Amino acid sequence: MHEKKGFSINGYSIFAVLLVALAFIVGQAVVNNINFIVLLVLAVALAAVPGFFMVQPNQAKVMTFFGSYVGTVKDNGLRWTVPLFIRRNISLRVRNFESNQMKVNDSHGNPIEIATVVVWSVDDTAEAVFEVEDYISFVNIQSESALRNMAISYPYDEHGTDEIALRSHPKEVSEALKIEIQARLEKAGVKVQEARISHLAYAPEIAHAMLQRQQASAIIAARRLIVDGAVGMVEMALKQLSEKEIVELDEERKAAMVSNLLVVLCSDKSTQPIVNTGSLY
């Protein structure tokens, strides 16, 4: 079942016609007394009154006739349709849904806590009303199910690899989550505007161990950067000393100089210089 446009007329024009009809009835009642035609016009006018309804901005009216879907009206303002049509209001406005924090295992088996925020709106009113029992509850449950399925497909952290991870690739993960949720909500006539992770953390039982692992990885990365920079500085120093012929160094003196410079550049604490007034030999 898909949405289709329902029958409706501008309510203001119908209201004007009814006013003219009532004026005619009053005129006939005054001049010629009440007769059958006047009573018939009055009955038709009164029967048409239930056909008036109001459509607010970003809302729609889903209409049925004796159990059959006859269309949806999205035109704003005062409208008129067949009085026997049963009308149900449905909102087309954008809505937010934030899931509960769930504990799941990532693709590496690590327990994590995760939650999501989903921005959605009704795209097909007929599917939203007739294909599912409660489309709002359907969105909530299916979004959490999609989040759980997506979380077990990626690791929490990349751990030095190039694979997509929940923490390090938020854009890619959000797009994958949006596609996963949209596939589940397609039958409910719902369009997902945005889906992103609102909470992401290791489960409490492994949080401390994983924090130590992250700190160790950060220290190793920093040390690697420091060593790379120190080696470059030593190489530059030896090259300039040789090019400018400031001092002639044999292999033993070069090794001693390299050792001293690396200690100074790579040390965590300030080094204390020792002046050597003698000779290496």
C-alpha positions in Angstrom: 0.0 0.0 0.0 1.4 3.4 -1.0 0.3 6.9 -0.4 -2.1 8.6 -2.9 -3.7 12.0 -3.0 -7.2 12.1 -1.5 -10.2 14.1 -2.7 -10.6 17.5 -1.0 -11.8 21.0 -2.0 -10.9 24.4 -0.6 -13.1 24.7 2.4 -13.5 28.5 2.1 -15.2 28.2 -1.2 -17.6 25.5 0.1 -18.3 27.6 3.2 -19.2 30.5 0.9 -21.6 28.3 -1.1 -23.3 27.2 2.1 -23.7 30.8 3.2 -25.4 31.6 -0.1 -27.6 28.5 0.3 -28.6 29.5 3.8 -29.4 33.0 2.7 -31.6 31.6 0.0 -33.4 29.4 2.6 -34.0 32.4 4.9 -35.3 34.4 1.9 -37.7 31.7 0.9 -38.9 31.2 4.4 -39.7 34.8 4.8 -41.4 35.2 1.4 -43.1 31.9 0.6 -43.0 30.0 3.9 -41.0 26.8 4.3 -41.5 24.2 1.5 -40.0 20.9 0.6 -37.2 22.3 -1.6 -36.1 24.7 1.1 -36.0 21.9 3.7 -34.0 19.7 1.2 -31.5 22.5 0.7 -31.2 23.0 4.4 -30.7 19.2 5.0 -28.0 19.1 2.3 -26.2 22.1 3.9 -26.3 20.6 7.3 -25.1 17.3 6.0 -22.1 19.0 4.4 -20.9 20.6 7.6 -19.1 17.4 8.9 -17.0 17.4 5.7 -15.0 20.4 6.9 -11.5 19.8 8.5 -8.3 21.7 9.1 -4.8 20.7 8.0 -2.0 22.2 10.0 1.4 22.9 8.5 3.6 19.7 8.2 0.6 17.5 9.0 -1.7 15.3 6.9 -5.0 13.6 7.0 -5.3 10.0 6.1 -8.8 9.2 4.9 -10.7 5.9 4.8 -14.2 5.0 3.6 -15.8 1.9 5.1 -12.4 0.4 5.8 -10.9 1.3 2.4 -8.0 3.7 2.1 -9.1 6.6 -0.2 -6.2 9.0 0.0 -4.2 11.5 2.0 -4.7 15.2 2.1 -1.6 17.4 2.7 -2.9 20.8 1.6 -2.8 23.2 4.5 -5.7 25.2 5.7 -9.5 24.7 5.7 -10.5 21.8 3.5 -13.7 20.0 2.6 -14.3 16.4 1.6 -17.0 13.7 1.6 -18.5 13.8 5.1 -18.5 10.0 5.3 -14.7 9.9 5.0 -13.0 9.0 8.3 -10.0 11.2 8.8 -6.9 10.4 10.9 -4.3 13.0 11.6 -0.6 12.2 11.1 2.4 14.4 11.6 5.0 15.0 8.9 7.4 16.9 11.1 11.0 15.9 11.7 11.4 14.0 15.0 14.3 12.9 17.2 14.8 9.6 18.9 17.6 8.8 21.3 18.0 5.1 22.1 18.9 3.7 25.5 22.5 2.9 26.2 23.0 -0.8 25.2 25.9 -3.2 26.1 27.1 -5.1 23.1 30.2 -6.8 21.9 32.2 -5.2 19.0 33.7 -7.2 16.2 36.7 -8.1 18.4 34.5 -9.3 21.2 35.1 -6.4 23.5 32.0 -5.3 25.6 31.1 -1.7 24.9 28.3 0.7 25.7 26.6 2.4 22.8 23.6 4.7 22.0 22.3 6.5 19.0 20.3 9.6 18.0 18.0 9.1 15.0 16.4 12.0 13.1 13.4 10.8 11.1 10.1 11.8 9.5 7.1 10.2 7.9 7.5 10.0 4.1 4.6 7.7 3.1 1.5 8.2 5.3 -0.3 5.2 4.0 2.5 2.8 4.9 3.0 4.4 8.3 -0.7 4.0 9.2 -1.6 0.7 7.6 1.6 -1.4 7.3 2.6 -1.3 10.9 0.7 -1.3 14.2 2.4 1.7 15.8 5.0 3.4 13.5 6.6 5.4 16.4 7.2 2.3 18.5 8.4 0.5 15.3 11.0 3.3 14.7 12.3 3.0 18.3 12.6 -0.8 18.3 14.1 -1.2 14.8 16.6 1.7 15.4 18.0 -0.1 18.5 18.1 -3.4 16.6 20.0 -1.8 13.7 22.4 -0.1 16.2 23.1 -3.5 17.8 23.7 -5.2 14.5 26.0 -2.3 13.3 28.0 -2.3 16.5 29.0 -6.0 16.2 30.3 -5.3 12.7 33.0 -2.9 13.6 35.8 -2.8 16.3 35.7 -0.1 19.0 39.2 1.2 18.0 41.4 0.6 15.0 44.5 -0.3 17.1 47.0 0.8 14.5 45.2 -0.8 11.5 43.4 0.9 8.6 40.0 -0.8 9.3 36.9 1.3 10.0 36.4 1.7 13.8 33.5 3.1 15.8 35.6 5.6 17.6 38.0 6.8 14.8 35.6 6.9 11.9 32.4 8.6 13.0 31.4 9.8 9.5 31.6 6.3 7.9 29.9 4.7 10.9 27.1 7.2 10.9 26.5 6.6 7.2 26.5 2.8 7.7 24.1 3.2 10.7 21.7 5.4 8.6 21.6 2.8 5.8 21.0 0.0 8.3 18.1 1.8 10.0 16.6 3.0 6.7 16.5 -0.6 5.4 14.5 -1.7 8.4 12.1 1.3 8.4 11.3 1.2 4.7 8.1 -0.8 5.1 6.8 1.8 7.7 7.0 4.7 5.3 9.6 6.4 7.4 12.6 8.4 6.0 15.8 8.6 8.1 17.3 12.1 7.9 20.3 11.4 10.1 21.7 8.8 12.4 24.8 9.2 14.6 26.3 7.7 17.8 25.5 9.7 20.9 27.4 7.6 23.4 30.3 5.2 23.0 32.5 3.8 25.7 34.0 0.5 26.9 31.9 -1.4 29.4 32.9 -0.7 33.0 34.5 -4.2 33.5 37.2 -3.6 30.9 37.3 0.2 30.8 40.4 0.5 33.0 42.4 -2.1 31.1 41.5 -0.5 27.7 42.4 2.9 29.1 45.9 1.6 29.9 46.1 0.1 26.5 45.2 3.4 24.9 47.8 5.2 27.0 50.5 2.7 26.1 49.7 3.1 22.4 49.8 6.9 22.8 53.2 6.7 24.5 54.6 4.4 21.9 53.4 6.7 19.1 54.9 9.7 20.8 58.2 7.9 21.4 58.3 6.9 17.8 57.8 10.5 16.7 60.5 11.7 19.1 63.0 9.2 17.9 62.3 10.0 14.2 62.8 13.7 14.9 66.0 13.1 17.0 67.6 10.9 14.2 66.8 13.6 11.7 68.4 16.3 13.9 71.5 14.2 14.5 71.9 13.5 10.8 71.5 17.2 10.0 74.1 18.1 12.7 76.7 15.7 11.4 76.1 16.8 7.8 76.5 20.5 8.6 79.7 19.9 10.6 81.1 18.0 7.7 80.1 20.5 5.0 81.3 23.5 6.9 84.5 21.7 8.0 84.1 22.9 11.6 85.6 19.7 13.0 86.9 16.4 11.7 85.3 13.5 13.4 86.4 9.9 13.1 83.9 7.0 13.4 84.4 6.7 17.2 83.8 10.4 17.8 80.8 10.3 15.5 79.3 7.4 17.5 79.9 9.3 20.8 78.3 12.4 19.4 75.3 10.5 18.1 74.9 8.8 21.5 75.0 12.1 23.4 72.6 13.9 21.1 70.1 11.0 21.2 70.2 11.0 25.0 69.6 14.7 25.1 66.8 14.8 22.5 65.0 11.6 23.6 65.2 12.0 27.4 62.0 12.6 29.4 63.9 14.9 31.8 66.4 17.7 31.4 69.9 16.4 30.9 72.9 17.5 33.0 75.9 18.4 30.8 79.3 16.9 31.6 82.3 18.8 30.3 85.1 16.6 29.2 88.5 18.4 29.2 90.5 15.3 28.3 90.6 13.1 25.3 88.6 10.1 24.2 91.8 8.2 23.9 
